[in-house]
């Protein structure tokens, strides 16, 4: 009598394996094409979590580091995700994937609009104003998963509210606020302390 192990669905095997650089490039191209209006983080999170490549917590950590690193957030996020999942080759492929669609679109738009005097046609200007309103919802969609994860961390709700008040209401400079709140986070979660 021979015992056979239960067959594992191919999707599970694929999700458990780390992605290859080409798979990351394809994913980030798709994300860049659908991430209109600042929705890149939300689309990236959805793509990574549904493929089983990252959890919400891991994405929130990577997204936070990308936000804190100087440079364009979309490129930072792509580089950090790629490096975390597939090393330097993954970082390079992810950055190439996220930049290619926007670069090609901007070149095409530039070629069309350079020939027009007086800027964009009024109908297109009106459409862009309407799209700006939708971009707010897209940005909120991107921020909510990170806030949900941060809300569960010790001191997270207080630091979140303080950051919102300092930056959103009082309009203080980002760098000093960041230094104070990072110091508070380090103090709360210091190694060997209660938050560790």
C-alpha positions in Angstrom: 0.0 0.0 0.0 1.5 3.3 -1.1 0.6 6.6 0.4 0.4 9.6 -1.8 0.8 13.1 -0.6 -2.1 15.4 -1.4 -1.5 17.4 -4.6 -0.7 21.0 -4.1 -2.5 23.4 -6.5 0.0 25.0 -8.9 -1.2 28.5 -7.8 0.0 27.8 -4.3 3.4 26.6 -5.5 3.8 29.6 -7.7 2.8 32.0 -4.9 5.3 30.4 -2.4 8.2 30.9 -4.8 9.9 34.3 -4.9 9.2 36.1 -8.1 11.7 36.3 -10.9 12.8 39.8 -12.1 10.8 39.5 -15.3 7.7 38.7 -13.4 8.3 41.8 -11.2 8.9 44.0 -14.3 5.6 42.8 -15.8 3.7 43.3 -12.6 5.1 46.9 -12.2 4.3 47.7 -15.8 0.7 46.7 -15.2 0.6 48.6 -11.9 2.0 51.7 -13.6 -0.6 51.5 -16.4 -3.4 51.2 -13.9 -1.9 53.5 -11.2 -3.3 56.7 -12.6 -3.8 59.6 -10.2 -1.4 58.6 -7.6 -2.8 55.1 -7.1 0.4 53.2 -7.6 0.8 52.2 -3.9 -2.7 50.8 -3.7 -2.3 48.9 -7.0 1.1 47.6 -5.9 -0.2 46.4 -2.6 -3.1 44.6 -4.2 -0.9 43.0 -6.9 1.7 41.8 -4.3 -0.8 40.5 -1.7 -3.0 38.7 -4.2 0.1 36.9 -5.7 1.2 35.9 -2.2 4.5 37.7 -2.6 4.0 40.0 0.4 1.6 40.4 3.4 -0.1 43.6 4.3 2.4 44.1 7.1 5.4 43.5 5.0 4.1 45.9 2.3 3.3 48.6 4.9 6.9 48.4 6.2 8.3 48.6 2.7 6.0 51.4 1.7 6.9 53.4 4.8 10.6 53.0 4.0 10.0 54.1 0.4 8.2 57.2 1.7 11.0 58.1 4.0 13.7 57.7 1.4 14.6 60.7 -0.7 13.5 60.5 -4.4 10.3 59.7 -6.2 8.1 57.5 -4.1 7.0 55.2 -6.9 10.6 54.5 -7.9 11.6 54.0 -4.3 8.8 51.5 -3.7 9.5 49.6 -6.9 13.2 49.4 -6.0 12.6 48.3 -2.5 10.0 45.7 -3.4 12.2 44.3 -6.2 15.3 44.1 -4.0 13.4 42.5 -1.2 11.8 39.8 -3.4 14.5 39.2 -6.0 17.7 41.0 -5.1 19.5 43.7 -7.2 18.1 42.2 -10.5 14.6 42.4 -9.1 15.1 46.0 -8.1 16.4 47.0 -11.6 13.5 45.1 -13.3 10.9 46.6 -11.0 12.2 50.2 -11.5 12.3 49.6 -15.3 8.8 48.3 -15.2 7.3 51.1 -13.3 9.1 53.8 -15.3 8.5 52.5 -18.9 4.8 53.2 -19.3 5.0 56.7 -17.9 8.0 57.6 -20.0 6.4 56.4 -23.2 3.1 58.2 -22.4 4.9 61.4 -21.6 6.9 61.2 -24.8 3.7 60.7 -26.8 1.9 63.6 -25.0 4.9 65.9 -25.5 5.0 65.1 -29.2 1.2 65.9 -29.6 1.1 69.0 -27.4 4.4 70.6 -28.6 2.7 71.2 -32.0 -0.3 73.0 -30.4 -0.3 76.7 -29.5 -2.1 77.8 -26.4 -1.7 74.5 -24.4 -4.2 71.7 -24.1 -7.6 71.9 -25.6 -10.4 73.1 -23.2 -12.2 69.8 -23.2 -9.0 68.0 -22.1 -8.3 70.6 -19.4 -11.8 70.1 -18.1 -11.4 66.3 -18.1 -8.1 66.6 -16.2 -9.8 68.8 -13.5 -12.4 66.0 -13.0 -9.7 63.4 -12.8 -8.0 65.4 -10.1 -11.0 64.9 -7.9 -10.9 61.1 -8.4 -7.1 61.1 -7.6 -8.0 62.1 -4.0 -10.0 58.8 -3.6 -7.2 56.9 -5.1 -4.6 58.4 -2.7 -6.9 57.6 0.3 -7.2 54.0 -1.0 -3.4 53.7 -1.0 -3.1 55.2 2.5 -5.7 53.2 4.4 -3.9 49.8 4.4 -0.8 51.5 5.9 -2.9 53.3 8.5 -4.6 50.0 9.4 -1.3 48.4 10.1 0.1 51.4 11.9 -3.0 51.6 14.1 -2.3 48.1 15.5 1.3 49.1 16.6 1.9 50.3 20.1 1.7 54.1 20.1 0.6 54.0 16.4 -2.7 55.8 16.9 -1.1 58.6 18.9 1.8 59.0 16.4 -0.6 59.0 13.4 -2.8 61.7 15.0 0.2 63.8 16.0 1.6 63.5 12.4 -1.7 64.5 10.9 -2.0 67.5 13.2 1.6 68.7 12.8 1.7 68.3 9.0 -2.0 68.6 7.9 -3.3 71.2 10.3 -0.3 73.2 11.6 1.6 72.9 8.3 4.9 72.4 10.1 8.0 71.4 8.1 8.3 67.7 7.4 11.9 67.1 8.5 11.6 68.3 12.2 8.2 66.5 12.6 9.7 63.3 11.2 12.7 63.5 13.5 10.5 64.0 16.6 8.0 61.2 15.6 10.8 58.8 14.6 12.5 59.4 17.9 9.2 58.8 19.7 8.7 55.5 17.8 12.2 54.4 18.6 11.7 55.2 22.3 8.4 53.3 22.4 9.9 50.3 20.6 13.5 50.4 21.9 15.2 47.0 22.1 14.7 45.4 25.5 11.9 48.0 26.3 8.2 47.4 26.8 7.5 48.0 23.1 10.0 45.5 21.8 
